Amino acid sequence: MTPWRWIPTLYFGQGLPYVVVMTLAVVLYKNLGVSNTDIALLTSWLYLPWVIKPLWGPLVDLLGTKRRWIVGLQFTIGAALAGVALAVPAPGFLQATLVIFWLMAFASATHDIAADGYYMLALPQGTQAAFVGVRSTCYRLAMIAGQGGLVFLAGRLTENLGSPAQAWTWVFGTMAAFFIALAAWHLWALPRPAGDHAVPRGAHFWRDFLQVFKAFFAKPEIGRILGFLLLYRFAEAQLLKLVTPFMLDPVAAGGLGLKTSDVGIAYGTVGVTALTVGGLLGGWVISRGGLQRLLWPLMLCMHVPNTVFVALALWQPGSLTLVSAAIALEQFGYGFGFTAYMVYLLMVAGGVDGQNPHKTAHYALCTGFMALGMMLPGMWAGWLQTQLGYLNFFIWACVATLPSFAAAALVRIAPGFGRKAD
């Protein structure tokens, strides 16, 4: 069965629930009148399943096939989306939807483990490499569909129906139907590779399981590594939670006063497209020059565009075109600079020679610390913005890039790592 039948839909389905939990939840709560302090604090906790997913990753190997995990989790996500649709218009929507988003986050994080493992089992190594770009593109398309298309749809429905709650009920109901259909499609379309079976549990399983963690934390200069993993996005973690509220808040409150549908265009479509282009270019640049040589230029490209939000908060332009151009500049820089972080993860997980026998588990641990580095700073960002106002908060976000540079100054990178051989 051709991989084109299932890889695009599998990775589109992997990206969409993450966007729902991390981005659409913020827009939903802002539309329904939740304070910035509560939005940042409560939605930051939703990172936790991605932080701790290495703890239960081995269960995906031990219990059932990865194909079964994928299909079952997609049905679960579809049911969770339906639950959000029912909970939004009800009294106590905040508590109810948060519980459901937690369930969806755990299902999505586990789905990530199963999908990536299945991908390696279902395809020969050469075909895996050939479809890496397809995976990444489909994941980014899910971001555009979620942050762009669905936010735009919610905005237009709000204008037509006169009720944000009804609008979001329709949006989440539509997504629920889509995910149920996606699960049914994969129940038929996913091949059954011979290697996809439960791994027998050996007598020393738990000892070997703990050895994976011991090997990770025994890496040379692990303190510097963890500092870099946790601090590289220290400023961005705070910015991310307040960008959407800033764009939606009225001018009198220091925001830009955009409509929800405009945010879908500026941030969810133009911004994500620029983010994708920046990421692709960043990967190409590193392949030419190596990570050691380009780390600092890439960090500058990532952090300096944070000043865009200072300018937007200072002048509060009413032009959607101008706002979209500013967001595109910031997101391009972020995507360009973030590739340095991802390549560094590969070096830490695989070792300089790529021969670490635990590289899959160690990569999962690295991404767990990456998620922790986003979760903790994001939790206080809403409270801080409420105390400072948008302009001073964005100035602080520029100052908050300094720990990232301090952490980068301490890490050691192998010469030529990341550079493609001529």
N, C-alpha and C positions, 0 to 999 in steps of 0.2 A: 504494500500500500504506500503510495507516494507521501513523503513527509509534508508536502504542501497541503495535504488534506487536513492535517491536525496541528502542525506547529504554529501557524498564524493564530488560530483560534485559541490554542492552549495558552500562549503568552499574552494575547489580548485579555483572556480571562484571568491571567495572573496579575496583570497590572490594574484592572478596573477596581477590584475591591480595595486595594491599597489606596487608590485615589479617593474612593468613597470615604474611607475611614480618616485619611489624613487631610483631605482638602474639602470635599463636599460637606463633611460634618461641620467644618468651620463656617462655611457659607450658610448652611441650614440654620445653625444656631444664631448667627448674626441676623438673618432674616426674621427669626422668631423672637428677637429682642433679648437674647442672653448677653450679659456684659462681657467686655473684652477680657477682664480678669478671669471669669469663669471659663470662657471659651479656651483661652490659652492653657489654663491649668488642667481642665478636664480632658481636652483632646490630646494634650501631651502624654497623659497616662496611656493613651491608646497605642503609643509606640512599644509598650512593655512586651507584648507577645513577640515582636521581632527582636527585642533585646534578649529574651530568655529562650528563644526557639531551639538553640543548640542543646538545651537540657532534655528535650523530648525527641530530638531528631532521630536517634537510634530506634525509637518505637516504630517509625515508618518502615524501617528495614525488617523489624522483628514481627510485625503484625500485618499479615495480608500483603497483597501486591500493591505496587505504586499506582497501577492503573485503577484499582479499586478505590484507593485513597483519593485520587484525583476526582473521579466521578462522584463519590460520596460527599466530598467536601464542596464540590460545585453545587450539588443539590442543597447542602447545608447553607451555603452563602445565598442561594436563591431564596430559601425560606427566611433567612435573616433579613434580606432586603424587603420581603413582603411584610415582615414584622415591623420594620421601620415605617413602611407606608401606613400601616394600621395605627402605629403609636403616635405619629406626628400630630394628628388633629385632636388627640385625646388629652384630658387633664393629666398633669404629671408627665408630659412628653419628655422632659429632659432626662429624668431618671430612667424611664423605660427605654428610650433610644440609646442611652449610654450603655445599658446592659446588653442590648442587641449589638451595638457596635463592638463591644468587647468580644462577644461571641464571634462576630464576623472577623475581627482582627486575629483571633486565635486560629480560626479556620483558614484565613488567608495565609498566615505565616506557615502553617503546616502544609498548605497547598504548595507554597513555594518550594519546600523541601521535597515533596513528592514529585512535583513537575520537573525540577532540575535533575533529580535522580532518574526519573523515567526517561528523560531526554538522552542521558548518557547510556541507558540500557537499550533504547529502541533504535539507536543510530550507530553505524560504524564510526570510528574516530574521524576519518576524513570527512564524512557527511556532517558530523557534529560541527566541525570548523566552518564548513560551507554555510551552515544555517545560523551561525552566531549573529550575523547582521540582521537576519530575518527576525530572530527572537527579539533583539533590541528594538528594531523598528516597530514591531507589533506592540511591544510594551509601551513605547512612546505614543503610539496611536491611541492606546487606552487612556493615557494621560490627557491627550487632546480631546478625546471623546468625553472624558469625565470633567476635567477642569474647564473645557471650552464648550462642547456641545450641550452637556447636561446642565451646566450652570446657565448657559444662554436660554435653554428651554425652560428652566425654572423661572427665570426672569420674565420671559414672555408670557408664561402661564399665569404668573402673579399679576401682570398687567391686565390680562384678559379676565381672570377669575376674581381679582380683587382680594385674594387671600393667599399669603405665602404658604400657609399650612396645606391648603388644598393643592396648590401648585406642586409642593414637594411630595405630597401623597401620590400624585400622578407620576412624578419622576421616579420615585422609588418603586412604585408598582410596575412601571415599564421595565426598570432594571431587573426586578424579580422575575418577570416573565422571560426576559432575555437570558438570565442565568439558568433558569430551569431548562430552557431550550438548548443552551450551550452544554449542560450536563447530559441531556438526552443525545445530543450530537456526538459527544465524546464517548458515550456508552457504546455507540455504533462505530465511530471512526477510529478510535485509538487502537493500534495493533496490539497484539499480545506477544511481546518478545519473550523468548525462551528464558532469558535471565531474570525476568521479573517474577520473583517468588520470594516468600518470606525467608529471611536468613536464619538458619538453625541457631538457636541460642546455646553457645558453648558453656562449659563448666566455668570458664574464667571470663565470662562476658563482662561482668561489672568491674573486675580488675582492669581489663583492657579498656573499658569505657573511661575509667578514671585516669588511666595512663595517657589518654588523648589530652585531657585537661592539664595533667602534670607536664607533658611535653611542651604545651603552649606556654605555660607560665614559667618554664625553665629556659625560654629563649634568652640569648644574650641581650642585655639592655632592655628587658621587658618593660621597665618603668618608663623609659623614653618612648617606647613603642605605644604604650597605653596612653601616655600623655598626648601624643600626636593624634591617635585615633579619637580621643575624647574632645580635643580642643580645636581640631582643624576647622570645624563648622560651628564653633562657639557663637559667633556673631550671627551666622545664617540661621541657626536654630531659633534664635529670638526673633529675627526679622520675619521668618516664614509664617509664624503664627499671627502676625499683625498686618501683613500686606493686604489681605482680603478685607478685614475690618476697616483699614485705612481707606481703601478705595470706596467702600460702601458708606462710611460715616458721612454725615452732612458737612458742608464747608464750615458751618458755624462751630462744629465740634473738632475742627482741624483736619477733617478728611477731604476726599475729593468729590464726594457726592455723586458717584456714578450709580447707574442702575445695575441690577444683578446681571442682566443680559450683556451690558457693556463690559462687566468684569469677565464674563465668559469669553468675550472677544479679546480683550487686552491681555489678560493674564493667562487664561486657559488655552487660547489658540495661538495668538502672536507670541506670547511669552514662552510657551512650551515648544513651539517650533524653533525659536531662537535658542532655547536650551539644548535642543537636540542637535542643531547645527554646531553649536559651540562644543558639545561633547564629541561629536565626530571629528571636528578639526583638532581638538585637544589630543585625542588619541593618535591622530596622524602625526602631529608635531612631536609627541613623545617618541613615537616609533622612529623618527628621524634623528632626534638629538639625545634621547635617553632621559630618565627621570632625574638623575643627579644634577645634570646641567640645567634642566628647565624647571625644577621645583619652585624656585623663588619667582621667576617671571610668571608662572602659572598662578601662583598664590596672589600676586599683585593683580592679575587680570580678574581673579575671583572676588577679591575684597574691595578694591578701589571703586568699582561700580556701585557699592552700597551708598555712595554719596548721591546717587540718583534720587534716592528716597528723601534725602535732606532737601534737595532742590524741589522735589514735588511737594513736600510739606511746607516749604517756605513760600512758594508761588501759587500752589493749588490751581493748576491750569484746568480749564473746563473743556479743553479739546481732547476728545477721545483719541484722535490721531497722535497728538503729542504725548499723551499718557502711554499709549501703546508703544510708541517709539522708545520712550524712556524704559519701560518694562522690558522691551526686547533687548536693549543694551545691557541692562543688569542681568537678565537671564542668560544671555549669550556669554557674558563674562563668568557667570557662575558655572555654566556647563563646561566652558573651556577649562577653568581652573579645577573643577571637581575631578576631572580625569586623572590628575596627579594623585589624588587621594585613592582612587580605585586601583591604579597601578601599584601604589604602595601596599595596598591590601594584598595584591597578588604576590609581592615580594615577601611580605611577612608570612603569608599562609604557605606558599610553596617553597620558600627558601630561595637563595640566590640561584641555585642550580635547578630548582623546580622539582627536586626529588624527595621532598618531605612526604613520607607515607601517610601522614594524617592531614594532607593539605585541604581536603574537602571539609573535614570537621574544623580545622583551624580557620578556614575562610568563613565558615558559619560563625565562629567565635568573633572574628574580626567584625563581621557585619552586626553582630550583637552589640559590641562596644560602639560601633558607629551609630546604631539606633539609640543607645544610652546617651551618647553625646548630643543627640538631637532632643531627647526626651527631657533631660534635667534642665537645661537652660530655657527650653520652651515653657516650662511650668510657671516660671515667675515673670515671663515676658509681658503678659497681659496686665498684671498688677503694676509692673514697672512703667508701662506705657500710660496707665491711668494716673500715676503719680507725676510723670514728667510731661505728658502731652506728646503728640506725634512728633513734632519737630525735634524736641530734646531727646526723645527716645531714639530717633534715627541717627542723631549725632552720637548718642551712646553706642549704637550698633556699629558705628565706624570705629570708635575707640575700642570696642570689644573684639576687634580683629587682632589686637596686639598679642593676646595669649596664643593665637594660632602661629604667629611669626616666631614667638619664643619657643614653642614646641618644635617648629620646623628647624630652628637653629640647633637643636640638640640631637635630632635623629641622624643616623648614618645610612647612606644609600650606596649600594654597590655600584662602582663605576660602570657605566654603559647599560645598567638594568633598564629594560623597557625598550631599548633601541633595537630595531629590526636589523638582522644581519644582512649585509650587502650581498 
